[in-house]
Structure formats: C-alpha cells, structure tokens
C-alpha cells in the first residue's frame, strides 16, 4: 500500500465519514497534505460558521504521527512547470491550486486522493478515489 497526498475534498470527505475516504486514510501508511490544500481548508473555515471547531478538528488530524504537511518548494515548482506544460499542450488546464497539489504528489511519489476528475488528465499521477485504487 502506498502513501497518499490529500486533496482538499478528500479531507472533507474523510471528516464527513464518506466510507471510501475513511477506508483509504485508515489504511494508508502515511498521509501528506500540502500547504496549498491546507490554505484552502483554512480559507473555507474562515468563511464558515464553525471556524474554531473545524480548526480544532484539523489540528487533531495534523497531530497524527502518520500525517505530514508538505511545503511548496523549488522542487515542487519544477514539477508544477512540467505538469503545466503538459496540460497546456493537451488543452486540458486544471485550477492553479490543483496544479500545486498534483506537483506535490508527483514530487513525493504519492498517490493523490481526490474526487476531482480533472486530475486524471495529469500524466504520471496516480489518483485514488477508493481503497481498491491503492491496492491495484
């Protein structure tokens, strides 16, 4: 079983108890979340009505020994550039934040857990939506 990187919607699905997301995160040996997805989560919390509760839940999640926050760095930027070029040549651009998330997953050789179909357009990026995707 491979380690995973969470897209924002995968963390949300996990917190909502979506069985596929819960199964993946229970079984993954390690779980990454990059600083961009973290920013998306915090932005959503700030705009919502349960910011303190959501922040506490996130902090508890991040305190797990299996979870690590992965920063965007110059190596991530190089990965971003290659993905950007490839998607632009295909005429299949994805949102900028998702480019950074995909770049982080490729940089660290992680399986991306996401429910956004557009990640399927990123060459060389394994995407998991259910546990079987990680076991294949």
Backbone torsions as a table, in degrees:
resi	resn	phi	psi	omega
1	UNK	NA	133.9	-178.0
2	UNK	-92.3	158.6	174.8
3	UNK	-75.9	159.1	-172.0
4	UNK	-127.0	159.8	169.6
5	UNK	-119.8	134.9	-177.8
6	UNK	-93.7	132.3	164.1
7	UNK	-79.9	161.3	-179.3
8	UNK	-55.1	-43.4	-176.9
9	UNK	-70.0	-23.1	176.9
10	UNK	-72.9	-40.2	175.8
11	UNK	-62.0	-44.9	-179.8
12	UNK	-61.2	-43.7	179.0
13	UNK	-62.1	-41.6	177.6
14	UNK	-59.9	-47.2	-178.4
15	UNK	-67.9	-25.6	177.1
16	UNK	-85.0	-2.7	177.6
17	UNK	79.0	22.1	177.0
18	UNK	-62.4	120.3	-171.8
19	UNK	-52.7	-42.7	-178.5
20	UNK	-61.9	-43.6	-179.9
21	UNK	-67.8	-42.9	179.8
22	UNK	-61.1	-45.5	179.6
23	UNK	-59.1	-46.1	-179.2
24	UNK	-60.4	-48.5	-174.9
25	UNK	-72.4	-26.8	175.2
26	UNK	-69.2	-32.9	-173.4
27	UNK	-97.5	-21.8	-177.0
28	UNK	-63.7	133.9	179.9
29	UNK	-65.1	-35.0	173.6
30	UNK	-148.6	155.6	-173.6
31	UNK	-129.8	123.9	175.6
32	UNK	-107.6	152.7	170.2
33	UNK	-141.2	131.3	-177.0
34	UNK	-90.3	167.7	-174.6
35	UNK	-64.6	-25.0	178.2
36	UNK	-70.8	-48.5	177.3
37	UNK	-62.2	-38.1	177.0
38	UNK	-60.4	-43.2	176.8
39	UNK	-62.8	-40.3	176.9
40	UNK	-61.0	-43.5	179.0
41	UNK	-62.6	-48.9	-178.5
42	UNK	-63.0	-36.4	176.3
43	UNK	-63.7	-42.7	176.7
44	UNK	-63.2	-40.7	177.9
45	UNK	-62.4	-44.7	-177.7
46	UNK	-62.7	-32.0	-179.3
47	UNK	-85.0	-9.9	-175.9
48	UNK	-95.2	-172.7	-176.7
49	UNK	-103.1	-3.4	-178.1
50	UNK	-126.6	44.4	-173.9
51	UNK	-57.5	-50.2	-176.7
52	UNK	-60.9	-43.8	-179.9
53	UNK	-64.4	-46.1	179.7
54	UNK	-63.0	-40.4	178.1
55	UNK	-63.8	-40.7	178.7
56	UNK	-63.7	-42.4	177.7
57	UNK	-62.4	-42.5	179.2
58	UNK	-65.0	-43.6	-179.8
59	UNK	-61.4	-40.1	176.8
60	UNK	-62.1	-44.4	178.3
61	UNK	-60.5	-47.4	-177.1
62	UNK	-67.2	-21.5	-178.6
63	UNK	-79.4	-7.0	177.6
64	UNK	-64.6	142.9	177.3
65	UNK	-62.5	-23.9	-178.2
66	UNK	-86.3	-8.5	-175.4
67	UNK	-106.4	136.3	175.3
68	UNK	-138.7	142.7	176.3
69	UNK	-90.0	127.1	-178.2
70	UNK	-105.7	119.2	-179.3
71	UNK	-76.4	158.0	170.7
72	UNK	-83.3	126.9	-177.3
73	UNK	-135.4	-177.0	-179.3
74	UNK	-59.0	-33.0	177.5
75	UNK	-68.4	-38.2	175.5
76	UNK	-61.3	-41.3	-179.7
77	UNK	-61.5	-38.5	176.8
78	UNK	-64.5	-43.1	177.3
79	UNK	-62.3	-43.7	177.0
80	UNK	-54.9	-47.1	-177.1
81	UNK	-60.2	-41.5	179.8
82	UNK	-67.3	-42.4	178.3
83	UNK	-65.1	-44.2	179.0
84	UNK	-56.6	-48.7	-179.6
85	UNK	-59.9	-45.8	-178.2
86	UNK	-63.0	-47.2	-179.0
87	UNK	-66.8	-37.7	178.7
88	UNK	-64.4	-41.5	177.5
89	UNK	-63.5	-34.0	178.3
90	UNK	-78.9	-15.2	-174.1
91	UNK	70.2	33.6	-174.0
92	UNK	-130.2	50.6	-177.6
93	UNK	-62.1	150.5	177.0
94	UNK	-122.5	166.1	-179.7
95	UNK	-56.0	145.4	-176.1
96	UNK	-54.9	-46.7	179.5
97	UNK	-59.3	-36.2	179.7
98	UNK	-70.7	-28.6	172.6
99	UNK	-61.6	-43.2	178.8
100	UNK	-65.2	-38.6	178.7
101	UNK	-65.9	-45.6	177.7
102	UNK	-62.1	-41.6	180.0
103	UNK	-62.0	-39.4	178.4
104	UNK	-65.9	-42.8	179.1
105	UNK	-61.5	-45.7	179.8
106	UNK	-66.9	-40.5	179.9
107	UNK	-57.5	-41.6	-175.1
108	UNK	-100.3	8.3	179.0
109	UNK	54.0	51.4	179.8
110	UNK	-111.1	153.3	172.1
111	UNK	-83.4	129.0	178.9
112	UNK	-83.8	127.5	173.7
113	UNK	-98.7	113.3	-178.0
114	UNK	-156.1	153.0	176.4
115	UNK	-108.7	13.1	174.2
116	UNK	-90.1	122.2	-177.7
117	UNK	-68.1	-25.9	-174.8
118	UNK	-65.0	-17.6	176.3
119	UNK	-66.4	-20.3	177.8
120	UNK	-63.5	-18.9	179.4
121	UNK	-81.3	-9.3	-178.6
122	UNK	-86.4	112.5	-178.7
123	UNK	-61.1	137.3	175.6
124	UNK	72.6	15.8	-179.9
125	UNK	-111.0	107.3	175.6
126	UNK	-73.5	133.4	-178.8
127	UNK	-122.6	134.2	178.4
128	UNK	-117.0	135.6	175.3
129	UNK	-119.4	-15.1	177.3
130	UNK	-150.8	165.4	-174.6
131	UNK	-57.1	-38.9	-179.7
132	UNK	-56.8	-30.4	179.0
133	UNK	-65.1	-27.8	178.7
134	UNK	-84.8	-24.5	-176.9
135	UNK	-87.5	-14.9	-177.2
136	UNK	-73.7	NA	NA
